[in-house]
Amino acid sequence: VALNCAALSENILESELFGHIKGAFTDASADRIGKFEYANGGTLFLDEVGDMPMATQIKLLRVLESREITRVGSNEPIQVNVRILSATNRDLEDSIEAGTFRRDLYHRLKVVSILLPALAERSQDIPLLIEHFMKQAAARHNKKARSMSTAARRRLLAYDWPGNVRQLKNVVESMVVVDLDEVLDLDDLPPELIDEEPSTPAAAFAQGDGLASLVGQPISEVERLFITETLQATGGNREEAAKMLGIGERTLYRKIKEYGL
């Protein structure tokens, strides 16, 4: 059972979590169970938990400690056995310092934590995601399987993806929808990527400007670019990348550290 904590007001969020009884508020025309009761014996996923109002955080902490919920408008406790998974794009330690997230709830939730880096920090995943999203979008919109031109792929690899995986998914789906020739190319890109100006010579090369964009650039910049491109082409496989570049693995590892790749 999943619930987005950022999409609801405080009162509605509490009703969604804990349920309510008839007459608890103006629109409560009947009893309604909440997500905790729906998820009883299973798992409740709280998305964007960092946006949960402070008052609701207090009630959630009480539920996690007592394993009992009380529907809005009721005084009768109901026992629940629910495993909690939560996610947020906020730095909760910063939120604690800012006074918008409770420290005790943070430590109560943080049993096992997984940090998922931004898409811009794991560009080796982009080619795989592109393939997956192309197939998914083609099936959804009843279109034949698509391929993507090298220039379009390079443009997607060069973009910094502030909206992360969701943005990439939407961009690929948009390209599938507007494409007319079964090859996703630069002319199928949405405006924000068509108008994107290369911020570095490496980005210019990746966006299809070719070797001309590297003329006059320092050797270190060219070397950094080719190592980056090769690592992306091999999905981060350093042994394979070293073979393609014609250098030893130790040399490649030293260059990766030197350029901060």
N, C-alpha and C positions, 0 to 999 in steps of 0.2 A: 504494500500500500504506500502511495507516494503523496506528498503534499508540498507545494511551493510556499514557503513562509513569507516570501517577498510580495506575493500577489494579492494579499488579503489585509484588510484592516484588522486592528487588534480584536474587536468584538467578534468579527466573523471568523478570524483565525482560531480563537478559543472554542467557538462552536464547532468548527471543523475538526479540531483536535479531540475535544472531550465530549462532543454532542450536547444536546439540550433537551429540556422537557417542554411540553406544551405550555404556552403562556409565559415562557422565560423572558421573551421580549416581543415586540409588536408583531413581527411576522412569524413567530413560532406557533403555527397552527396545529402542530402534532409533535410527539416525541421523535427524536432523531439521534441515532448513535453516531459517534465521532470516529475519527481515523484510528484512535487507540483501540476501540472495541472491534472495528473491522479487522485490525491487524493482530488481534489477540491470538497468541500461539505462533505468531510469525514475525515479520519484519516491517517496520515503519521507516520509510525514507523521508527525512526532512531536508528538502532542498533549500538553498539560500538561508540556512539557519542563522547566519550572521545578521540578517535583516529582521529577525524576530523582535517585536517590541519587548521592552524590559519587563513589563507586568506579566507578559506571557512567559518570559524566561523563568520568572520566579515559580509560576505554576508548573511549568515543565520540569524544573528541578525537583519540586516536591513529588511529582508523579514518578520520576526516575528513582527517587529514594524510597518511596513507600509502595510502589507498584500498585497504586490505586488512583483512579480518576473519579471526578465528580462532575456529572453533566451540569451545564450552565442552568441555573435556576433550581437545582436540586441540592439536597443535603446528604443524599445517600451515596456512600462510597462504593465503587465497583472495582474489584480486583482485575488486573490485567497482567499478562506475561508477554512482553513485547521486546524484541531486539531493535535497537535504534541505529540506523545509518544516517549520517548527516553530511552535507556538503555546503561549501561556501566559496565565493571568489574573493572574500575579504581576508585580510590578515587579522585574525581574532585577537592576537596579542596586542596589536595596535588599537583594536576596538575596546579592549579591556582598559588600556591606558586612557582612551578617550571617554570612558564611562558609558559606552553604549552596549557592552556585552559583559555579562557576569563572569567573574573569574571562577567561581565555584561550579557554574554550569559548564564552562570550558573544560575544566579538569574532569568533570563527570562524564562528558561526552568523549574526551580524548583518551580512549583506551588503545585503539590501534589507529594510527593516522597514515594517510597516503597523500603525498604531495604530487599533484599532477602538473608538470610544467606547462607554461603557455605554449601554444603551437609554434610561435616564433623561436622558441628555444629547442624545439625538436623537429626541425625542418625535414629530417630524414623520414618522418612519418607522412609527410604531405603526399608523395607519389602514391602510396598505398591507399590513403584516404580518398584521393582523387578517383582512383579506379573504383573503389567501393561506392562512392557517392554517384558516379556516372551510371553504374549499373542500377543502383537503387532508383535514381531519378528517371532513367529510361523505362524501367518497369512501371513506375507510378504513373507516368504520362503516356504509356502505351507507344513508346518510340523504339526504333531499332537501336541495338547496341551502338554506342558512340565511341569514337577514339578522340584523342586530343593532340593537337599539333605541338611540336617541340617548342615553338615560340610561346604558345599559351601556357605550357607547363612551366617554362622558365619565368614567365610573368607571375604565375601563382607562387613559385618558389621564392621569388624576390620580394614578395609582399610581406608586410610584418604582421598581418592578421590580428588587429586589436580585438576583434570579436571572436577570436579563437576558432575551435572546430565548428561551432554553429555557423559562423560567418562563411567558412570554407564550404560547408555543406550547401548553404543557400546560394553561394556564388556558382557552384557547379550545377545545381539544379536550375538556376536561372539560365545558364549557358545551354543546358540541354533543351529547355523550353523554347528558346529563341532560335536555336540552330536549325538551319534548313538543308545542310548538305552532309550530315552525319559525321562531320569532323569539327570538333570544338576548336575554334581559332580565336585570334585576337579580336576579331569583329563581333564575337559573341560575348565578350567580357562586359560586365556592368560598368557604368561610368566611373565609379571610384577607382577601378583598376585600369581602365583605358587612359584616364588622365593622370595616373600616378607617375611622378617624375622620379627617375633613378636618383637615389641619394648618394651613391658611391659608384666608382668605376665598376666594381664587381656586380652591383645591382644592374648597371647599364648592360653589362655583358649578359647577365642572366635574363634580362628582358628582351634580348634578341638584337642588341646593337652590334654584336660581334666584336672581333678583335680591334676594330677601329677605336672602340671606347677605351682600350688599354694603352694606346700609343701615348708615350710621354709619362706614363705612370711608373712609380718606383718598382723595381724588380720584386721587392717584398710583397707589394700589393698584388702583382700578377701571380706570384707563387701562392699566396694565401687564397686567391680566387680558385686556382686550379685544384688545390687540395680540398677546398670546400666543395667544389663541383663534383670531384671524384668521390668524396665521402658520401655525398647525396646519391650519386649514381649507384654506389654499392650498398646503400641502406645502412651506412655506418660501419661496414665491415672493413676494419683497418688492414687486415692481411691482404684482402683482395685489392683495396685501394693502393697499398704499397706496390703490389705487382703492376697495377695499371700505370702508376707513376714512375716505375722503374727505380725505386729506392727501397732501402731496407725498412723493416718495421720499426726499428729503434729510431731511425732518422725521421720517419713519419710521426712517431709519437712525440719526438722532440719538437718538430715543427708545429704539431697540434698545440702543445703547451705554449710554445713561443707566440703563436698567433691567437691564443685563447679560444680555440675552436671547440 
